[in-house]
Amino acid sequence: MKAWGIGTLALGLVIAIGALFYDTSVATASSAIPEYGSMPTEVYNLGRLQQQLLLFISGIALSIAGLVLVAVATAIDQLTMHTLQASPAALAEPPAIQPTVAPAAPREMSAEELAEVDKAGDTIVWIATGVVFVLFAGMLLAFALIPHGS
């Protein structure tokens, strides 16, 4: 996992640094007008600027994901190493676990208890439905606000 993290981190950095060198200008057909001086031969293209920004953000996101992978892999390695060094004898023979409370015998639920369980389940369903609705409405709103075409 650490190797994947380092690879992802390196790939993200290469993409982010490469995005900084992305050419965002386009050539224009210009003619010099004596009253106004020389006209520019290249102008910035907003579409290319957006592509540069998206490449840079994607590279940074990949780098962060790689960094998280490396950190998690290192933490797992450290925890494993400390566990093995702390008590190798304890790992060889785990202690017997004794139940402190006797298991309850199964029983029939009353109508009120069943209604409470149904009510709790309905609440979870309504919360999940609300979250999905808000996310869907946000995506539609964002799509509606983005200009499309000419």
BANUDREN-493225 format. One record per atom (N, C-alpha, C, CB): atom name; z, y, x. Coordinates in nm, 2 decimals. Atoms other than C-alpha are relative to their C-alpha. Glycine has a CB too. Example, Ala and Ser with C-alpha at 12.3 -4.5 7.8 and 13.67 -1.06 7.14 Angstrom:
(N; (0.00; -0.12; 0.09))
(CA; (0.78; -0.45; 1.23))
(C; (0.00; 0.12; 0.09))
(CB; (0.12; 0.00; -0.10))
(N; (0.00; -0.11; -0.09))
(CA; (0.71; -0.11; 1.37))
(C; (0.08; 0.11; -0.08))
(CB; (-0.14; 0.05; 0.04))
//
This chain:
(N; (0.00; -0.12; 0.08))
(CA; (0.00; 0.00; 0.00))
(C; (0.00; 0.13; 0.09))
(CB; (0.12; 0.00; -0.09))
(N; (0.00; -0.11; -0.09))
(CA; (0.07; 0.23; 0.29))
(C; (-0.14; 0.03; 0.06))
(CB; (0.10; -0.02; 0.12))
(N; (0.13; -0.02; -0.05))
(CA; (-0.28; 0.18; 0.43))
(C; (-0.09; 0.06; -0.11))
(CB; (-0.07; -0.14; 0.04))
(N; (0.07; -0.06; 0.11))
(CA; (-0.43; 0.26; 0.09))
(C; (0.04; 0.15; -0.01))
(CB; (0.02; -0.07; -0.14))
(N; (-0.05; -0.14; 0.01))
(CA; (-0.22; 0.58; 0.08))
(C; (-0.05; 0.08; 0.11))
(CB; (0.15; 0.00; 0.00))
(N; (0.06; -0.08; -0.11))
(CA; (-0.33; 0.69; 0.42))
(C; (-0.15; 0.02; -0.01))
(CB; (0.03; -0.07; 0.14))
(N; (0.14; -0.01; 0.03))
(CA; (-0.69; 0.62; 0.33))
(C; (-0.03; 0.10; -0.10))
(CB; (-0.06; -0.13; -0.03))
(N; (0.02; -0.10; 0.11))
(CA; (-0.66; 0.82; 0.01))
(C; (0.03; 0.14; 0.05))
(CB; (0.08; -0.04; -0.12))
(N; (-0.03; -0.13; -0.06))
(CA; (-0.49; 1.10; 0.19))
(C; (-0.11; 0.06; 0.09))
(CB; (0.14; -0.01; 0.08))
(N; (0.11; -0.04; -0.09))
(CA; (-0.76; 1.12; 0.46))
(C; (-0.12; 0.04; -0.08))
(CB; (-0.03; -0.11; 0.10))
(N; (0.12; -0.03; 0.08))
(CA; (-1.04; 1.10; 0.20))
(C; (0.02; 0.13; -0.08))
(CB; (-0.03; -0.12; -0.10))
(N; (-0.03; -0.13; 0.08))
(CA; (-0.88; 1.38; -0.01))
(C; (-0.01; 0.12; 0.09))
(CB; (0.14; -0.01; -0.06))
(N; (0.01; -0.11; -0.10))
(CA; (-0.85; 1.60; 0.30))
(C; (-0.14; 0.03; 0.04))
(CB; (0.09; -0.02; 0.12))
(N; (0.14; -0.02; -0.04))
(CA; (-1.21; 1.54; 0.40))
(C; (-0.07; 0.07; -0.12))
(CB; (-0.06; -0.14; 0.03))
(N; (0.07; -0.06; 0.12))
(CA; (-1.33; 1.63; 0.04))
(C; (0.04; 0.14; -0.01))
(CB; (0.03; -0.08; -0.12))
(N; (-0.04; -0.14; 0.01))
(CA; (-1.11; 1.94; 0.03))
(C; (-0.05; 0.09; 0.11))
(CB; (0.16; 0.00; 0.00))
(N; (0.06; -0.08; -0.11))
(CA; (-1.22; 2.07; 0.37))
(C; (-0.15; 0.01; -0.01))
(CB; (0.04; -0.06; 0.14))
(N; (0.15; -0.01; 0.02))
(CA; (-1.58; 1.98; 0.29))
(C; (-0.04; 0.10; -0.11))
(CB; (-0.05; -0.14; -0.03))
(N; (0.03; -0.09; 0.11))
(CA; (-1.56; 2.18; -0.03))
(C; (0.00; 0.15; 0.05))
(CB; (0.10; -0.02; -0.11))
(N; (-0.01; -0.13; -0.05))
(CA; (-1.47; 2.49; 0.17))
(C; (-0.13; 0.04; 0.07))
(CB; (0.11; 0.02; 0.11))
(N; (0.13; -0.03; -0.07))
(CA; (-1.81; 2.47; 0.35))
(C; (-0.12; -0.02; -0.10))
(CB; (-0.02; -0.09; 0.12))
(N; (0.11; 0.02; 0.10))
(CA; (-2.01; 2.41; 0.03))
(C; (-0.07; 0.14; -0.02))
(CB; (0.06; -0.05; -0.14))
(N; (0.08; -0.12; 0.01))
(CA; (-2.29; 2.67; 0.00))
(C; (0.00; 0.04; -0.15))
(CB; (-0.14; -0.01; 0.05))
(N; (0.00; -0.04; 0.13))
(CA; (-2.24; 2.87; -0.32))
(C; (-0.10; 0.11; -0.04))
(CB; (0.14; 0.05; -0.04))
(N; (0.10; -0.11; 0.03))
(CA; (-2.52; 3.12; -0.29))
(C; (-0.14; -0.06; -0.02))
(CB; (-0.01; 0.10; 0.12))
(N; (0.14; 0.04; 0.03))
(CA; (-2.88; 3.10; -0.41))
(C; (-0.09; 0.11; 0.04))
(CB; (-0.02; -0.04; -0.15))
(N; (0.10; -0.10; -0.04))
(CA; (-3.19; 3.28; -0.28))
(C; (-0.06; 0.07; -0.13))
(CB; (-0.11; -0.06; 0.08))
(N; (0.06; -0.07; 0.11))
(CA; (-3.34; 3.55; -0.50))
(C; (-0.13; 0.06; 0.05))
(CB; (0.10; 0.11; -0.06))
(N; (0.12; -0.07; -0.03))
(CA; (-3.68; 3.70; -0.51))
(C; (0.02; 0.15; -0.02))
(CB; (-0.13; -0.05; -0.09))
(N; (-0.04; -0.15; 0.02))
(CA; (-3.61; 4.07; -0.44))
(C; (-0.11; 0.08; 0.07))
(CB; (0.14; 0.02; 0.06))
(N; (0.09; -0.09; -0.07))
(CA; (-3.82; 4.36; -0.35))
(C; (0.07; 0.13; 0.02))
(CB; (-0.13; 0.03; -0.09))
(N; (-0.07; -0.12; -0.03))
(CA; (-3.70; 4.67; -0.18))
(C; (-0.05; 0.12; -0.07))
(CB; (-0.01; 0.02; 0.16))
(N; (0.03; -0.12; 0.07))
(CA; (-3.69; 4.98; -0.38))
(C; (0.05; 0.12; 0.09))
(CB; (0.06; 0.01; -0.15))
(N; (-0.04; -0.10; -0.10))
(CA; (-3.69; 5.29; -0.15))
(C; (0.12; 0.09; -0.05))
(CB; (-0.11; 0.09; 0.03))
(N; (-0.11; -0.09; 0.05))
(CA; (-3.46; 5.50; -0.38))
(C; (0.14; -0.07; 0.00))
(CB; (-0.03; 0.04; -0.15))
(N; (-0.13; 0.08; 0.01))
(CA; (-3.19; 5.22; -0.40))
(C; (0.03; -0.07; 0.13))
(CB; (-0.01; -0.09; -0.11))
(N; (-0.03; 0.07; -0.12))
(CA; (-3.21; 5.08; -0.05))
(C; (-0.05; -0.15; -0.01))
(CB; (0.15; 0.00; 0.03))
(N; (0.04; 0.14; 0.00))
(CA; (-3.25; 4.71; 0.03))
(C; (0.07; -0.08; -0.11))
(CB; (0.01; -0.06; 0.14))
(N; (-0.06; 0.09; 0.10))
(CA; (-3.18; 4.45; -0.24))
(C; (0.05; -0.13; 0.07))
(CB; (-0.11; -0.03; -0.11))
(N; (-0.05; 0.13; -0.06))
(CA; (-2.98; 4.13; -0.17))
(C; (-0.11; -0.11; -0.01))
(CB; (0.13; -0.04; -0.06))
(N; (0.09; 0.11; 0.01))
(CA; (-3.18; 3.82; -0.09))
(C; (0.08; -0.13; -0.04))
(CB; (-0.06; -0.03; 0.14))
(N; (-0.08; 0.12; 0.05))
(CA; (-2.89; 3.58; -0.19))
(C; (0.11; 0.06; -0.09))
(CB; (0.06; -0.08; 0.12))
(N; (-0.11; -0.04; 0.09))
(CA; (-2.64; 3.60; -0.47))
(C; (0.09; -0.12; -0.02))
(CB; (-0.05; 0.05; -0.14))
(N; (-0.09; 0.11; 0.03))
(CA; (-2.34; 3.39; -0.56))
(C; (-0.03; -0.06; -0.14))
(CB; (0.15; 0.05; 0.00))
(N; (0.03; 0.08; 0.12))
(CA; (-2.40; 3.12; -0.82))
(C; (0.13; -0.05; -0.06))
(CB; (-0.10; -0.11; 0.03))
(N; (-0.13; 0.04; 0.06))
(CA; (-2.11; 3.07; -1.06))
(C; (0.01; -0.15; -0.02))
(CB; (0.02; 0.07; -0.14))
(N; (0.00; 0.15; 0.02))
(CA; (-2.21; 2.71; -1.13))
(C; (0.04; -0.07; 0.13))
(CB; (-0.13; -0.05; -0.05))
(N; (-0.04; 0.05; -0.13))
(CA; (-2.19; 2.64; -0.76))
(C; (0.14; 0.03; 0.04))
(CB; (-0.10; 0.04; 0.11))
(N; (-0.13; -0.03; -0.03))
(CA; (-1.87; 2.82; -0.72))
(C; (0.10; -0.09; -0.08))
(CB; (0.03; 0.15; -0.04))
(N; (-0.08; 0.09; 0.08))
(CA; (-1.72; 2.61; -1.00))
(C; (0.00; -0.14; 0.06))
(CB; (-0.05; -0.01; -0.15))
(N; (0.01; 0.13; -0.07))
(CA; (-1.85; 2.29; -0.83))
(C; (0.09; 0.00; 0.13))
(CB; (-0.14; -0.03; 0.03))
(N; (-0.08; -0.01; -0.12))
(CA; (-1.68; 2.41; -0.51))
(C; (0.15; -0.01; -0.03))
(CB; (-0.03; 0.13; 0.08))
(N; (-0.14; 0.00; 0.05))
(CA; (-1.35; 2.47; -0.69))
(C; (0.04; -0.14; -0.04))
(CB; (0.02; 0.10; -0.11))
(N; (-0.03; 0.13; 0.05))
(CA; (-1.37; 2.13; -0.86))
(C; (0.01; -0.10; 0.11))
(CB; (-0.10; -0.05; -0.10))
(N; (-0.01; 0.09; -0.12))
(CA; (-1.44; 1.95; -0.53))
(C; (0.13; 0.02; 0.08))
(CB; (-0.12; 0.02; 0.09))
(N; (-0.12; -0.03; -0.08))
(CA; (-1.15; 2.13; -0.36))
(C; (0.12; -0.05; -0.07))
(CB; (0.01; 0.15; 0.02))
(N; (-0.12; 0.04; 0.07))
(CA; (-0.90; 2.06; -0.64))
(C; (0.00; -0.16; 0.00))
(CB; (-0.01; 0.05; -0.15))
(N; (0.01; 0.15; -0.01))
(CA; (-1.02; 1.69; -0.65))
(C; (0.05; -0.05; 0.13))
(CB; (-0.14; -0.05; -0.03))
(N; (-0.05; 0.04; -0.13))
(CA; (-0.96; 1.66; -0.28))
(C; (0.15; 0.02; 0.02))
(CB; (-0.08; 0.08; 0.11))
(N; (-0.14; -0.02; -0.01))
(CA; (-0.62; 1.81; -0.30))
(C; (0.08; -0.10; -0.09))
(CB; (0.04; 0.15; -0.05))
(N; (-0.06; 0.10; 0.08))
(CA; (-0.53; 1.58; -0.59))
(C; (0.00; -0.14; 0.06))
(CB; (-0.07; -0.01; -0.14))
(N; (0.01; 0.12; -0.07))
(CA; (-0.65; 1.28; -0.39))
(C; (0.10; 0.00; 0.11))
(CB; (-0.14; -0.03; 0.05))
(N; (-0.09; 0.00; -0.11))
(CA; (-0.44; 1.39; -0.10))
(C; (0.14; -0.01; -0.05))
(CB; (-0.01; 0.14; 0.08))
(N; (-0.14; 0.01; 0.05))
(CA; (-0.13; 1.43; -0.31))
(C; (0.03; -0.15; -0.05))
(CB; (0.02; 0.09; -0.12))
(N; (-0.01; 0.14; 0.04))
(CA; (-0.19; 1.08; -0.46))
(C; (0.02; -0.09; 0.12))
(CB; (-0.12; -0.05; -0.08))
(N; (-0.02; 0.07; -0.12))
(CA; (-0.22; 0.94; -0.11))
(C; (0.13; 0.02; 0.06))
(CB; (-0.11; 0.03; 0.10))
(N; (-0.13; -0.03; -0.05))
(CA; (0.09; 1.11; 0.00))
(C; (0.11; -0.07; -0.08))
(CB; (0.03; 0.16; 0.00))
(N; (-0.09; 0.07; 0.08))
(CA; (0.28; 0.97; -0.29))
(C; (0.00; -0.15; 0.03))
(CB; (-0.03; 0.02; -0.15))
(N; (0.01; 0.14; -0.04))
(CA; (0.15; 0.62; -0.21))
(C; (0.07; -0.03; 0.13))
(CB; (-0.14; -0.05; 0.01))
(N; (-0.06; 0.02; -0.13))
(CA; (0.26; 0.65; 0.15))
(C; (0.16; 0.02; -0.01))
(CB; (-0.05; 0.11; 0.10))
(N; (-0.15; -0.02; 0.01))
(CA; (0.61; 0.78; 0.05))
(C; (0.06; -0.12; -0.07))
(CB; (0.02; 0.13; -0.08))
(N; (-0.05; 0.11; 0.07))
(CA; (0.66; 0.50; -0.20))
(C; (0.00; -0.12; 0.08))
(CB; (-0.08; -0.03; -0.13))
(N; (0.00; 0.11; -0.09))
(CA; (0.55; 0.24; 0.05))
(C; (0.10; 0.00; 0.11))
(CB; (-0.14; -0.02; 0.06))
(N; (-0.10; -0.02; -0.10))
(CA; (0.78; 0.38; 0.31))
(C; (0.14; -0.02; -0.06))
(CB; (-0.01; 0.14; 0.07))
(N; (-0.13; 0.02; 0.06))
(CA; (1.07; 0.39; 0.07))
(C; (0.03; -0.15; -0.03))
(CB; (0.01; 0.08; -0.13))
(N; (-0.02; 0.14; 0.02))
(CA; (1.01; 0.03; -0.03))
(C; (0.03; -0.08; 0.12))
(CB; (-0.13; -0.06; -0.07))
(N; (-0.02; 0.07; -0.13))
(CA; (0.99; -0.08; 0.33))
(C; (0.14; 0.02; 0.05))
(CB; (-0.10; 0.05; 0.11))
(N; (-0.14; -0.03; -0.04))
(CA; (1.32; 0.10; 0.41))
(C; (0.10; -0.07; -0.08))
(CB; (0.02; 0.15; -0.01))
(N; (-0.10; 0.07; 0.09))
(CA; (1.50; -0.04; 0.11))
(C; (0.00; -0.15; 0.03))
(CB; (-0.03; 0.02; -0.15))
(N; (0.01; 0.14; -0.03))
(CA; (1.38; -0.39; 0.19))
(C; (0.07; -0.03; 0.14))
(CB; (-0.15; -0.05; 0.01))
(N; (-0.06; 0.02; -0.13))
(CA; (1.48; -0.36; 0.56))
(C; (0.16; 0.02; -0.01))
(CB; (-0.05; 0.10; 0.10))
(N; (-0.14; -0.02; 0.01))
(CA; (1.83; -0.22; 0.47))
(C; (0.07; -0.12; -0.08))
(CB; (0.03; 0.13; -0.07))
(N; (-0.05; 0.11; 0.08))
(CA; (1.88; -0.50; 0.21))
(C; (0.01; -0.12; 0.09))
(CB; (-0.08; -0.02; -0.12))
(N; (0.00; 0.12; -0.09))
(CA; (1.79; -0.77; 0.46))
(C; (0.11; 0.01; 0.11))
(CB; (-0.13; -0.02; 0.06))
(N; (-0.09; -0.02; -0.10))
(CA; (2.01; -0.62; 0.73))
(C; (0.14; 0.00; -0.05))
(CB; (-0.03; 0.13; 0.08))
(N; (-0.13; -0.02; 0.05))
(CA; (2.31; -0.55; 0.51))
(C; (0.07; -0.14; -0.03))
(CB; (0.00; 0.08; -0.13))
(N; (-0.07; 0.13; 0.04))
(CA; (2.38; -0.91; 0.38))
(C; (-0.10; -0.11; -0.01))
(CB; (0.07; 0.02; -0.13))
(N; (0.09; 0.11; 0.01))
(CA; (2.15; -1.19; 0.48))
(C; (0.06; -0.12; -0.07))
(CB; (-0.05; -0.04; 0.14))
(N; (-0.07; 0.11; 0.07))
(CA; (2.42; -1.44; 0.36))
(C; (0.00; 0.01; -0.15))
(CB; (0.14; -0.01; 0.06))
(N; (-0.01; -0.02; 0.15))
(CA; (2.44; -1.28; 0.02))
(C; (-0.14; -0.03; -0.06))
(CB; (0.04; 0.15; -0.03))
(N; (0.13; 0.03; 0.06))
(CA; (2.06; -1.32; -0.03))
(C; (-0.02; -0.15; 0.00))
(CB; (-0.11; 0.07; 0.09))
(N; (0.02; 0.15; -0.01))
(CA; (2.08; -1.69; 0.07))
(C; (0.06; -0.07; -0.13))
(CB; (0.06; -0.06; 0.12))
(N; (-0.07; 0.06; 0.11))
(CA; (2.33; -1.77; -0.21))
(C; (0.05; 0.11; -0.10))
(CB; (0.12; -0.10; 0.04))
(N; (-0.05; -0.10; 0.09))
(CA; (2.36; -1.53; -0.50))
(C; (0.12; -0.04; -0.08))
(CB; (-0.11; 0.04; -0.10))
(N; (-0.12; 0.03; 0.07))
(CA; (2.69; -1.50; -0.68))
(C; (-0.03; -0.05; -0.14))
(CB; (0.10; 0.12; 0.00))
(N; (0.01; 0.05; 0.14))
(CA; (2.74; -1.69; -1.01))
(C; (0.04; 0.11; -0.09))
(CB; (0.08; -0.13; -0.02))
(N; (-0.03; -0.10; 0.10))
(CA; (2.73; -1.45; -1.31))
(C; (0.07; -0.06; -0.12))
(CB; (-0.12; 0.08; -0.03))
(N; (-0.07; 0.05; 0.11))
(CA; (2.99; -1.52; -1.57))
(C; (-0.01; 0.10; -0.12))
(CB; (0.15; -0.03; 0.03))
(N; (0.00; -0.09; 0.11))
(CA; (2.94; -1.38; -1.92))
(C; (0.14; 0.05; -0.04))
(CB; (-0.07; -0.06; -0.12))
(N; (-0.13; -0.06; 0.04))
(CA; (3.22; -1.14; -2.02))
(C; (0.02; -0.01; -0.15))
(CB; (0.01; 0.14; 0.06))
(N; (-0.01; 0.00; 0.15))
(CA; (3.15; -1.15; -2.39))
(C; (-0.08; -0.12; -0.05))
(CB; (-0.05; 0.14; -0.06))
(N; (0.08; 0.11; 0.06))
(CA; (3.05; -1.45; -2.60))
(C; (-0.11; 0.06; -0.08))
(CB; (0.10; -0.08; -0.09))
(N; (0.11; -0.05; 0.08))
(CA; (2.71; -1.41; -2.76))
(C; (0.04; -0.01; -0.15))
(CB; (-0.12; -0.08; 0.03))
(N; (-0.02; -0.01; 0.15))
(CA; (2.72; -1.31; -3.13))
(C; (-0.09; -0.10; -0.07))
(CB; (-0.02; 0.14; -0.05))
(N; (0.08; 0.09; 0.09))
(CA; (2.61; -1.56; -3.39))
(C; (-0.10; 0.08; -0.08))
(CB; (0.10; -0.09; -0.09))
(N; (0.10; -0.07; 0.08))
(CA; (2.29; -1.47; -3.57))
(C; (0.05; 0.02; -0.14))
(CB; (-0.13; -0.07; 0.00))
(N; (-0.04; -0.02; 0.13))
(CA; (2.35; -1.32; -3.91))
(C; (-0.11; 0.07; -0.08))
(CB; (0.14; 0.09; -0.01))
(N; (0.10; -0.07; 0.09))
(CA; (2.16; -1.18; -4.21))
(C; (0.03; 0.15; 0.00))
(CB; (0.00; -0.06; -0.14))
(N; (-0.02; -0.14; 0.01))
(CA; (2.10; -0.81; -4.22))
(C; (0.00; 0.05; -0.14))
(CB; (-0.11; 0.08; 0.08))
(N; (-0.01; -0.05; 0.14))
(CA; (2.19; -0.61; -4.53))
(C; (-0.12; 0.09; -0.03))
(CB; (0.13; 0.07; -0.03))
(N; (0.11; -0.09; 0.04))
(CA; (1.93; -0.40; -4.72))
(C; (0.01; 0.13; 0.07))
(CB; (-0.01; 0.01; -0.15))
(N; (-0.02; -0.13; -0.06))
(CA; (2.08; -0.08; -4.58))
(C; (-0.03; -0.01; 0.15))
(CB; (0.15; 0.05; -0.02))
(N; (0.03; 0.02; -0.14))
(CA; (2.06; -0.21; -4.22))
(C; (-0.15; -0.01; 0.02))
(CB; (0.08; -0.12; 0.06))
(N; (0.14; 0.01; -0.01))
(CA; (1.70; -0.31; -4.27))
(C; (-0.07; 0.13; -0.03))
(CB; (-0.05; -0.11; -0.10))
(N; (0.06; -0.13; 0.03))
(CA; (1.62; 0.03; -4.42))
(C; (0.02; 0.09; 0.12))
(CB; (0.06; 0.06; -0.12))
(N; (-0.02; -0.09; -0.12))
(CA; (1.77; 0.20; -4.11))
(C; (-0.09; -0.04; 0.11))
(CB; (0.15; -0.02; 0.05))
(N; (0.09; 0.05; -0.10))
(CA; (1.57; -0.02; -3.88))
(C; (-0.15; 0.05; -0.03))
(CB; (0.00; -0.15; 0.02))
(N; (0.13; -0.04; 0.04))
(CA; (1.25; 0.06; -4.07))
(C; (-0.01; 0.15; 0.02))
(CB; (-0.03; -0.03; -0.15))
(N; (0.00; -0.14; -0.01))
(CA; (1.34; 0.43; -4.07))
(C; (-0.01; 0.04; 0.15))
(CB; (0.13; 0.07; -0.06))
(N; (0.01; -0.03; -0.14))
(CA; (1.39; 0.43; -3.69))
(C; (-0.14; -0.03; 0.05))
(CB; (0.10; -0.08; 0.08))
(N; (0.14; 0.04; -0.04))
(CA; (1.05; 0.25; -3.65))
(C; (-0.10; 0.10; -0.05))
(CB; (-0.03; -0.14; -0.05))
(N; (0.09; -0.10; 0.06))
(CA; (0.88; 0.50; -3.88))
(C; (0.01; 0.13; 0.08))
(CB; (0.03; 0.03; -0.14))
(N; (-0.02; -0.12; -0.08))
(CA; (1.03; 0.79; -3.67))
(C; (-0.08; -0.01; 0.13))
(CB; (0.14; 0.02; 0.02))
(N; (0.07; 0.02; -0.13))
(CA; (0.88; 0.65; -3.35))
(C; (-0.15; 0.01; -0.03))
(CB; (0.04; -0.14; 0.06))
(N; (0.14; 0.00; 0.03))
(CA; (0.54; 0.60; -3.52))
(C; (-0.04; 0.15; -0.03))
(CB; (-0.03; -0.09; -0.12))
(N; (0.04; -0.14; 0.03))
(CA; (0.54; 0.96; -3.65))
(C; (0.00; 0.09; 0.12))
(CB; (0.10; 0.06; -0.11))
(N; (0.00; -0.07; -0.13))
(CA; (0.64; 1.10; -3.31))
(C; (-0.12; -0.03; 0.08))
(CB; (0.13; -0.03; 0.08))
(N; (0.11; 0.03; -0.08))
(CA; (0.37; 0.91; -3.14))
(C; (-0.13; 0.05; -0.06))
(CB; (-0.02; -0.16; 0.01))
(N; (0.11; -0.06; 0.07))
(CA; (0.12; 1.02; -3.40))
(C; (-0.01; 0.15; 0.02))
(CB; (0.00; -0.03; -0.15))
(N; (0.00; -0.14; -0.02))
(CA; (0.22; 1.38; -3.36))
(C; (-0.04; 0.03; 0.14))
(CB; (0.14; 0.05; -0.02))
(N; (0.04; -0.03; -0.14))
(CA; (0.18; 1.36; -2.98))
(C; (-0.15; -0.02; 0.02))
(CB; (0.08; -0.09; 0.10))
(N; (0.15; 0.03; -0.01))
(CA; (-0.17; 1.20; -3.01))
(C; (-0.07; 0.11; -0.07))
(CB; (-0.03; -0.13; -0.06))
(N; (0.07; -0.11; 0.07))
(CA; (-0.27; 1.47; -3.27))
(C; (0.00; 0.13; 0.08))
(CB; (0.07; 0.02; -0.13))
(N; (0.00; -0.13; -0.08))
(CA; (-0.15; 1.76; -3.05))
(C; (-0.09; -0.01; 0.12))
(CB; (0.15; 0.02; 0.05))
(N; (0.09; 0.02; -0.11))
(CA; (-0.33; 1.61; -2.75))
(C; (-0.15; 0.01; -0.04))
(CB; (0.02; -0.13; 0.07))
(N; (0.14; 0.00; 0.05))
(CA; (-0.65; 1.56; -2.95))
(C; (-0.04; 0.14; -0.04))
(CB; (-0.02; -0.09; -0.12))
(N; (0.03; -0.14; 0.04))
(CA; (-0.63; 1.91; -3.10))
(C; (-0.01; 0.09; 0.12))
(CB; (0.11; 0.05; -0.09))
(N; (0.01; -0.08; -0.13))
(CA; (-0.57; 2.06; -2.75))
(C; (-0.14; -0.02; 0.07))
(CB; (0.11; -0.03; 0.09))
(N; (0.13; 0.03; -0.06))
(CA; (-0.88; 1.88; -2.62))
(C; (-0.11; 0.07; -0.08))
(CB; (-0.02; -0.15; 0.01))
(N; (0.10; -0.06; 0.08))
(CA; (-1.09; 2.00; -2.91))
(C; (0.00; 0.15; 0.02))
(CB; (0.02; -0.03; -0.15))
(N; (0.00; -0.14; -0.03))
(CA; (-0.97; 2.36; -2.86))
(C; (-0.05; 0.04; 0.13))
(CB; (0.15; 0.05; -0.02))
(N; (0.05; -0.03; -0.14))
(CA; (-1.03; 2.35; -2.49))
(C; (-0.15; -0.02; 0.00))
(CB; (0.06; -0.09; 0.10))
(N; (0.14; 0.02; 0.01))
(CA; (-1.38; 2.21; -2.56))
(C; (-0.07; 0.11; -0.07))
(CB; (-0.04; -0.13; -0.06))
(N; (0.06; -0.11; 0.07))
(CA; (-1.45; 2.48; -2.81))
(C; (0.00; 0.13; 0.07))
(CB; (0.08; 0.02; -0.13))
(N; (-0.01; -0.13; -0.08))
(CA; (-1.34; 2.76; -2.57))
(C; (-0.09; 0.00; 0.12))
(CB; (0.14; 0.02; 0.04))
(N; (0.08; 0.00; -0.11))
(CA; (-1.56; 2.64; -2.29))
(C; (-0.15; 0.04; -0.04))
(CB; (0.00; -0.14; 0.07))
(N; (0.13; -0.03; 0.03))
(CA; (-1.90; 2.81; -2.30))
(C; (-0.10; -0.11; 0.04))
(CB; (-0.04; 0.14; 0.06))
(N; (0.10; 0.10; -0.02))
(CA; (-2.19; 2.57; -2.33))
(C; (-0.14; 0.06; 0.00))
(CB; (0.01; -0.12; -0.10))
(N; (0.14; -0.04; 0.00))
(CA; (-2.55; 2.64; -2.24))
(C; (-0.02; 0.15; 0.00))
(CB; (-0.07; -0.06; -0.12))
(N; (0.03; -0.14; -0.01))
(CA; (-2.72; 2.97; -2.28))
(C; (0.00; 0.06; -0.14))
(CB; (-0.13; 0.03; 0.06))
//
